[in-house]
Amino acid sequence: MRRRAFLLAGLSLPLVAAGPLEFLRPRRARFEEVGDAVLMTVALPELLSTRDPDAMASLESAFATTLVYEIVLYRAGQQVPVEQRQRIVKIQYNPWKERYVVTITDVGRASQVRYYSDRDEAITRATSLDRVRVARVSALQRGEDAVYFATVVGQRNPLDKDMLAPDAAEALDRGQGRDLSVFSRWVGIFVRATQSAEKTFAVKTVPAFYLVSS
């Protein structure tokens, strides 16, 4: 039976400052329940701003721009992730066909390729997570006592695209049962990650949500 995830507005969760960057900026997102999947829609236009002359010059030069998204779902009040997923997006201008090619790859799934004649439309597609699967419904608890939210760390042209995910997984393993929280370890990973990409931007989705009881 198909149900829709109920959005819970007004849930306040702390922000963390990381040097000159604001870590986990609140960002409005939409969650849906479809079959056994929880789908999330959220945008990070800051990763490839049309007002960034260097980013636009690189894109127009026909070099591929790579965006890597690390998506983590949490249950409110807990520091161990419920689910972790990665999406890799490539956007490149084809000067011969005068169009932009956007390739979206979710780990473990076939890539999706879209073509755009308009640059801004291609950028909007590349910087938007549109109904991306963030969890299995069967892995979540129903009812108002189980509230969930997601964090998304986006990177533009990371120097080492494999750095964040393996280190994060290792940190989660080491963090089990220790005084230093998993969340604190992940903050440290984020700070290091900012040095390995042209741009890093992180958000925490609002409002949080819970699954309606049957």
C-alpha positions as CSV (number, residue, x, y, z in Angstrom):
1,M,0.0,0.0,0.0
2,R,1.3,3.4,-0.9
3,R,1.5,6.1,1.8
4,R,2.9,9.6,1.9
5,A,5.5,10.6,4.4
6,F,4.1,13.2,6.8
7,L,6.2,16.4,7.1
8,L,6.8,17.7,10.6
9,A,7.5,21.5,10.5
10,G,9.3,23.4,13.2
11,L,11.7,20.8,14.4
12,S,14.8,22.6,15.6
13,L,18.2,20.9,15.3
14,P,21.6,22.5,16.1
15,L,24.0,24.0,13.5
16,V,27.7,23.7,13.7
17,A,30.2,26.3,12.5
18,A,33.3,25.0,10.7
19,G,35.7,27.9,10.2
20,P,34.4,30.3,7.6
21,L,31.8,27.8,6.5
22,E,28.5,27.3,8.2
23,F,28.2,23.5,8.5
24,L,24.7,22.0,8.0
25,R,22.9,25.0,6.7
26,P,19.1,24.4,6.9
27,R,17.6,23.7,3.6
28,R,13.9,23.1,2.8
29,A,13.3,19.6,1.3
30,R,10.4,17.4,0.4
31,F,10.1,13.7,1.4
32,E,7.7,11.2,-0.1
33,E,6.9,7.6,0.6
34,V,6.4,5.5,-2.5
35,G,6.2,1.8,-2.1
36,D,9.2,0.7,0.1
37,A,11.2,3.9,-0.8
38,V,11.5,7.2,0.9
39,L,12.3,9.8,-1.8
40,M,13.8,13.2,-1.1
41,T,13.9,16.3,-3.3
42,V,16.3,19.1,-2.4
43,A,18.5,21.6,-4.3
44,L,22.1,22.8,-3.8
45,P,22.4,25.6,-6.4
46,E,25.4,27.0,-4.5
47,L,27.6,24.2,-5.9
48,L,27.5,25.6,-9.4
49,S,26.4,29.2,-9.3
50,T,25.9,31.0,-12.5
51,R,27.4,34.0,-10.7
52,D,30.7,32.2,-10.3
53,P,32.8,33.3,-13.3
54,D,35.4,30.6,-12.8
55,A,32.9,27.8,-12.6
56,M,31.0,29.1,-15.7
57,A,34.3,29.5,-17.7
58,S,35.3,26.0,-16.9
59,L,31.9,24.7,-17.9
60,E,31.8,26.7,-21.2
61,S,35.3,25.4,-22.0
62,A,33.8,21.9,-22.5
63,F,35.6,20.4,-19.5
64,A,33.4,18.1,-17.5
65,T,32.3,19.4,-14.1
66,T,31.7,16.7,-11.5
67,L,29.4,17.1,-8.5
68,V,29.5,14.5,-5.7
69,Y,26.7,14.3,-3.2
70,E,27.0,12.4,0.1
71,I,23.5,11.8,1.5
72,V,23.0,10.6,5.0
73,L,19.7,9.9,6.8
74,Y,19.5,10.3,10.6
75,R,16.9,9.6,13.2
76,A,16.5,12.7,15.4
77,G,18.3,12.3,18.7
78,Q,20.7,9.6,17.3
79,Q,24.1,10.1,15.8
80,V,24.5,6.8,13.9
81,P,23.2,7.1,10.4
82,V,20.2,5.1,9.3
83,E,21.2,5.1,5.6
84,Q,24.1,6.5,3.6
85,R,24.0,7.0,-0.2
86,Q,26.2,8.7,-2.8
87,R,25.2,10.4,-6.1
88,I,27.7,11.5,-8.8
89,V,26.6,14.1,-11.4
90,K,28.7,15.2,-14.4
91,I,27.8,18.2,-16.6
92,Q,29.6,18.9,-19.8
93,Y,29.1,21.2,-22.8
94,N,29.3,19.6,-26.2
95,P,30.4,22.5,-28.6
96,W,29.8,20.4,-31.7
97,K,26.2,19.7,-30.9
98,E,25.8,22.9,-28.9
99,R,24.1,21.2,-25.9
100,Y,24.9,20.3,-22.3
101,V,25.1,16.7,-21.2
102,V,24.1,15.8,-17.6
103,T,24.9,12.3,-16.4
104,I,23.5,11.2,-13.1
105,T,24.9,8.0,-11.4
106,D,23.6,6.5,-8.2
107,V,26.0,3.9,-6.8
108,G,24.8,0.5,-7.8
109,R,22.5,1.7,-10.5
110,A,22.7,2.5,-14.2
111,S,23.5,6.1,-15.1
112,Q,20.8,8.5,-16.4
113,V,21.8,10.9,-19.3
114,R,19.9,14.1,-20.1
115,Y,20.6,16.7,-22.8
116,Y,19.8,20.4,-22.6
117,S,20.2,23.3,-25.0
118,D,19.9,25.8,-22.2
119,R,22.8,26.1,-19.8
120,D,20.8,27.2,-16.8
121,E,18.4,24.3,-17.2
122,A,21.3,21.9,-17.3
123,I,22.8,23.5,-14.2
124,T,19.4,23.3,-12.4
125,R,19.2,19.6,-13.2
126,A,22.8,19.0,-12.0
127,T,22.4,20.8,-8.7
128,S,19.0,19.3,-7.8
129,L,18.4,16.0,-6.1
130,D,15.0,15.2,-7.5
131,R,13.2,12.4,-5.8
132,V,16.4,10.6,-4.9
133,R,15.9,7.4,-2.8
134,V,17.3,7.9,0.7
135,A,16.0,4.9,2.6
136,R,13.8,1.8,2.6
137,V,10.5,2.3,4.3
138,S,10.8,-1.1,5.9
139,A,14.0,0.0,7.6
140,L,12.3,2.9,9.4
141,Q,10.0,3.0,12.3
142,R,6.5,4.5,11.9
143,G,4.8,7.0,14.2
144,E,5.5,10.4,15.7
145,D,8.2,9.1,18.0
146,A,10.5,8.3,15.1
147,V,11.5,11.6,13.4
148,Y,14.0,11.6,10.6
149,F,16.1,14.2,8.7
150,A,18.9,14.1,6.1
151,T,22.2,15.8,5.6
152,V,23.7,16.4,2.2
153,V,27.4,17.3,1.6
154,G,27.9,18.4,-2.0
155,Q,31.4,18.8,-3.6
156,R,32.3,20.3,-7.0
157,N,35.3,18.7,-8.7
158,P,36.7,16.9,-5.7
159,L,40.4,16.1,-6.1
160,D,39.8,12.7,-4.5
161,K,36.2,11.7,-5.0
162,D,36.7,8.5,-2.9
163,M,37.9,10.4,0.2
164,L,34.7,11.2,1.9
165,A,32.7,8.0,1.8
166,P,35.4,5.4,2.9
167,D,36.6,7.7,5.7
168,A,33.1,8.3,6.9
169,A,32.4,4.6,7.0
170,E,35.6,4.0,8.9
171,A,34.8,6.7,11.3
172,L,31.4,5.3,11.9
173,D,32.9,1.9,12.7
174,R,35.5,3.4,15.1
175,G,32.9,5.6,16.8
176,Q,30.7,2.8,18.0
177,G,30.7,2.8,21.8
178,R,33.3,5.5,22.3
179,D,33.0,8.9,24.0
180,L,33.9,10.9,20.8
181,S,30.6,11.0,18.9
182,V,30.1,9.8,15.3
183,F,28.8,13.2,14.5
184,S,31.9,14.9,15.7
185,R,34.1,12.6,13.6
186,W,31.9,13.4,10.6
187,V,32.4,17.1,11.2
188,G,36.1,16.6,11.1
189,I,35.8,14.7,7.8
190,F,33.8,17.5,6.4
191,V,36.4,20.1,7.3
192,R,39.2,18.1,5.6
193,A,36.9,17.6,2.6
194,T,36.6,21.3,2.0
195,Q,40.3,21.3,1.1
196,S,39.9,18.7,-1.6
197,A,37.3,20.3,-3.8
198,E,36.7,23.6,-5.7
199,K,33.5,24.0,-3.6
200,T,31.9,22.2,-0.7
201,F,28.4,23.0,0.6
202,A,26.5,21.1,3.3
203,V,22.9,21.2,4.3
204,K,20.5,19.7,6.8
205,T,16.9,19.2,5.5
206,V,14.0,20.9,7.1
207,P,11.3,20.2,8.0
208,A,12.0,16.8,9.5
209,F,9.5,14.0,8.8
210,Y,7.9,10.9,10.3
211,L,6.0,8.1,8.6
212,V,2.3,8.0,9.2
213,S,1.1,5.0,11.2
214,S,-1.1,2.6,9.4
